[in-house]
Each structure stands twice: as C-alpha cells, then as structure tokens.
C-alpha cells in the first residue's frame, strides 16, 4: 500500500485504509460476456463493500474508467444500461452516496484516471489519447458531469496536463505513483 499513489494520499492526510476495494483491470461498466455484474465498479458488491461492520469510510477515492476507455465501451446512449459508461458511472456514484452519505467522495478523471503518461524506458512512446475511435476527453467530461450532479469532489488529473512515468503506458512506476499522489493531494487540498 505504501508504494501506491492512494497509499501516499492516505498517509499524507494521516488517514487509515479501511477497505481496498480496487480490482486490477476492472471497469465501471458491466462486461457484456459476463453474466454477473461483479467485479464491475457499479456492482452491488463493490458499492456496498466499503465498510467493516459498523465502521464506515470518511473518504472514498474513485479512480475508474481507463479500462472502459481502453475496451471501447460506449460512453453515452439514449437508453441507460450498465454496459454504457455514463449510466454505470452515474449508478455507481449514486449508490456510493446512498450507502455512505457521511463520506467525502472524490472522483478522478482518468489516467487509470485518464491523464496522459510517458515511459522513461521508451522515450519514443506516445500516449494514445484516442482509443477505439473515442477520445478520453469524452469519458472525462462524463465523469465531471456525474460528479457535479452528485456533488462529489473532483480530482481533475487530466486538466493538470502532467504526464506520469509508466512501465507500459498505463501502470505507474514508483516515480509515476509519486506524481499521481502529488496531483491528487493538491486537488483535494485546493479544489
């Protein structure tokens, strides 16, 4: 935990991790081939599983969407459905607010919150802002919209235009984790 961006954020604010409910490679949306909604970020197991007995979180950090973008999930539709990004993100955020009404909820725009990245090990790498024909700004704008509607906190990583070092164009190195932590802390203090 101490090596992750979120561990560094928790330590900066002298907090204590209650539940790590992150899942590697997970999406906010339902995976079409999966008969179950879990492990999607909008699943009841994920939005209901942030407490231990009667102890509930004071702060919830949400950093989801990169895998939705990377798999070309349809961002918006006139027909709400949990396989659509906006619908799933809205549902997830509304359930978090309902389940944990006293908690501060902070949502990140994407990089695994969609900020751009670089690879110090491969200087020729160029971050693909558009994937599957959809620019990441579309997903970030939907996150901003949902955050405003549900009056959550916004950690707008994309707006900083600050790339972070990665192993593979997505997963942060130790330096990348430090960069993400600094941006998140700055946003939480000054937003």
C-alpha positions as CSV (number, residue, x, y, z in Angstrom):
1,X,0.0,0.0,0.0
2,X,2.8,2.4,0.9
3,X,4.1,2.3,-2.6
4,X,0.8,3.2,-4.3
5,X,-0.5,6.7,-5.1
6,X,-3.5,6.1,-2.9
7,X,-1.4,4.8,0.0
8,X,0.7,8.0,-0.2
9,X,-2.5,10.1,-0.3
10,X,-3.9,8.3,2.8
11,X,-0.6,8.7,4.6
12,X,-0.3,12.4,3.7
13,X,-3.7,13.1,5.3
14,X,-2.8,10.8,8.3
15,X,-5.7,8.5,7.4
16,X,-6.1,4.8,7.7
17,X,-7.1,2.4,5.0
18,X,-10.4,0.8,5.8
19,X,-11.0,-1.3,2.7
20,X,-9.1,-1.6,-0.6
21,X,-11.9,-2.4,-3.0
22,X,-9.8,-1.9,-6.1
23,X,-9.7,-4.7,-8.7
24,X,-6.9,-4.9,-11.3
25,X,-8.2,-4.4,-14.8
26,X,-11.8,-3.6,-13.7
27,X,-14.2,-1.4,-15.4
28,X,-17.1,0.7,-14.2
29,X,-19.4,-0.9,-16.7
30,X,-20.7,-4.4,-16.9
31,X,-18.7,-6.7,-19.1
32,X,-21.0,-7.9,-21.8
33,X,-19.8,-11.5,-21.8
34,X,-20.1,-11.8,-18.0
35,X,-23.4,-13.0,-16.7
36,X,-22.6,-11.3,-13.3
37,X,-22.3,-7.6,-12.7
38,X,-19.4,-8.2,-10.3
39,X,-16.4,-7.2,-10.5
40,X,-17.6,-4.1,-12.3
41,X,-17.3,-0.9,-10.3
42,X,-21.1,-0.4,-10.4
43,X,-21.8,-3.8,-8.9
44,X,-23.5,-4.0,-5.6
45,X,-20.6,-5.9,-4.1
46,X,-18.3,-3.0,-5.0
47,X,-20.5,-0.1,-4.0
48,X,-21.7,-1.8,-0.8
49,X,-18.3,-3.2,0.3
50,X,-16.5,-0.2,1.7
51,X,-17.2,-0.7,5.4
52,X,-16.3,-3.2,8.2
53,X,-19.3,-4.0,10.4
54,X,-20.5,-0.5,11.7
55,X,-17.3,1.3,10.7
56,X,-17.9,3.3,7.5
57,X,-15.4,5.4,5.5
58,X,-14.9,9.1,6.0
59,X,-13.4,9.5,2.5
60,X,-13.8,7.4,-0.7
61,X,-11.4,7.7,-3.6
62,X,-12.8,6.6,-7.0
63,X,-10.3,6.1,-9.8
64,X,-12.1,4.1,-12.5
65,X,-12.7,4.5,-16.3
66,X,-9.4,3.8,-18.0
67,X,-10.3,0.2,-18.8
68,X,-13.7,1.3,-20.0
69,X,-12.0,3.7,-22.4
70,X,-9.4,1.0,-23.3
71,X,-12.1,-1.5,-24.2
72,X,-14.0,1.0,-26.3
73,X,-17.1,1.0,-24.0
74,X,-19.8,3.1,-25.4
75,X,-19.6,6.3,-23.4
76,X,-23.2,7.5,-23.7
77,X,-26.6,6.3,-25.0
78,X,-30.2,7.5,-25.1
79,X,-31.0,4.1,-23.5
80,X,-29.5,3.8,-20.0
81,X,-27.8,0.5,-19.4
82,X,-25.0,-0.6,-17.1
83,X,-22.9,-1.6,-20.2
84,X,-22.9,2.2,-21.1
85,X,-20.2,4.3,-19.3
86,X,-22.3,7.2,-18.3
87,X,-25.1,5.0,-17.0
88,X,-22.8,2.8,-15.0
89,X,-20.7,5.7,-13.5
90,X,-23.9,7.5,-12.6
91,X,-25.3,4.4,-10.9
92,X,-22.1,3.7,-9.1
93,X,-21.8,7.2,-7.7
94,X,-25.5,7.4,-6.7
95,X,-25.2,4.1,-4.8
96,X,-22.0,5.2,-3.1
97,X,-23.7,8.5,-2.0
98,X,-26.7,6.5,-0.8
99,X,-24.6,3.8,1.1
100,X,-22.1,6.3,2.6
101,X,-24.0,9.6,3.0
102,X,-21.5,11.0,5.5
103,X,-18.4,10.2,3.4
104,X,-16.5,12.6,1.2
105,X,-16.4,11.1,-2.2
106,X,-13.6,12.1,-4.6
107,X,-13.6,11.0,-8.2
108,X,-10.6,11.3,-10.5
109,X,-10.7,12.0,-14.2
110,X,-8.9,9.2,-15.9
111,X,-5.3,8.0,-16.3
112,X,-6.3,4.9,-14.7
113,X,-8.0,8.2,-14.5
114,X,-7.2,9.4,-18.0
115,X,-4.2,11.7,-17.6
116,X,-1.5,11.2,-20.2
117,X,1.5,9.0,-19.5
118,X,5.1,8.5,-20.7
119,X,7.6,5.7,-20.5
120,X,11.1,6.8,-19.3
121,X,12.3,3.4,-20.5
122,X,10.9,4.1,-24.0
123,X,11.2,7.8,-24.9
124,X,9.6,7.3,-28.3
125,X,6.3,6.2,-26.7
126,X,3.3,8.5,-27.4
127,X,0.2,8.3,-25.3
128,X,-2.8,7.4,-27.5
129,X,-5.5,9.9,-26.4
130,X,-8.0,8.3,-28.8
131,X,-8.7,4.6,-28.5
132,X,-11.3,2.7,-30.4
133,X,-12.2,6.0,-32.1
134,X,-13.1,7.7,-28.8
135,X,-11.0,10.4,-27.2
136,X,-10.5,10.1,-23.5
137,X,-12.0,13.7,-23.1
138,X,-15.4,12.2,-23.7
139,X,-15.1,9.9,-20.6
140,X,-13.6,12.7,-18.5
141,X,-16.4,15.0,-19.4
142,X,-18.9,12.4,-18.4
143,X,-17.1,11.9,-15.0
144,X,-17.1,15.7,-14.5
145,X,-20.9,15.7,-15.3
146,X,-21.6,12.9,-12.8
147,X,-19.5,14.5,-10.1
148,X,-21.4,17.8,-10.5
149,X,-24.8,16.1,-10.4
150,X,-24.0,14.1,-7.3
151,X,-22.0,16.9,-5.6
152,X,-18.9,14.8,-5.1
153,X,-15.3,16.1,-5.2
154,X,-13.4,16.2,-8.5
155,X,-9.8,15.3,-8.8
156,X,-9.3,16.5,-12.4
157,X,-6.0,14.8,-13.2
158,X,-6.4,15.4,-17.0
159,X,-6.6,19.2,-16.5
160,X,-3.1,19.3,-15.0
161,X,-1.6,18.1,-18.3
162,X,1.0,16.4,-16.2
163,X,2.1,13.0,-17.6
164,X,3.4,10.3,-15.1
165,X,6.0,7.7,-15.7
166,X,4.7,4.2,-16.5
167,X,6.0,0.7,-17.1
168,X,3.8,0.1,-20.1
169,X,2.0,3.3,-20.9
170,X,-0.7,2.7,-18.3
171,X,0.7,1.3,-15.0
172,X,2.7,3.8,-12.9
173,X,6.3,3.3,-11.9
174,X,7.5,4.4,-8.5
175,X,8.1,7.9,-9.8
176,X,4.7,7.8,-11.6
177,X,3.0,6.8,-8.3
178,X,4.6,9.9,-6.6
179,X,3.4,12.2,-9.4
180,X,-0.2,10.8,-9.2
181,X,-0.1,11.2,-5.4
182,X,1.1,14.8,-5.6
183,X,-1.7,15.7,-8.1
184,X,-4.4,14.0,-6.0
185,X,-3.2,15.7,-2.8
186,X,-3.1,19.1,-4.5
187,X,-6.6,18.6,-5.9
188,X,-8.0,17.5,-2.5
189,X,-6.4,20.5,-0.7
190,X,-7.2,23.2,-3.3
191,X,-10.4,22.2,-5.1
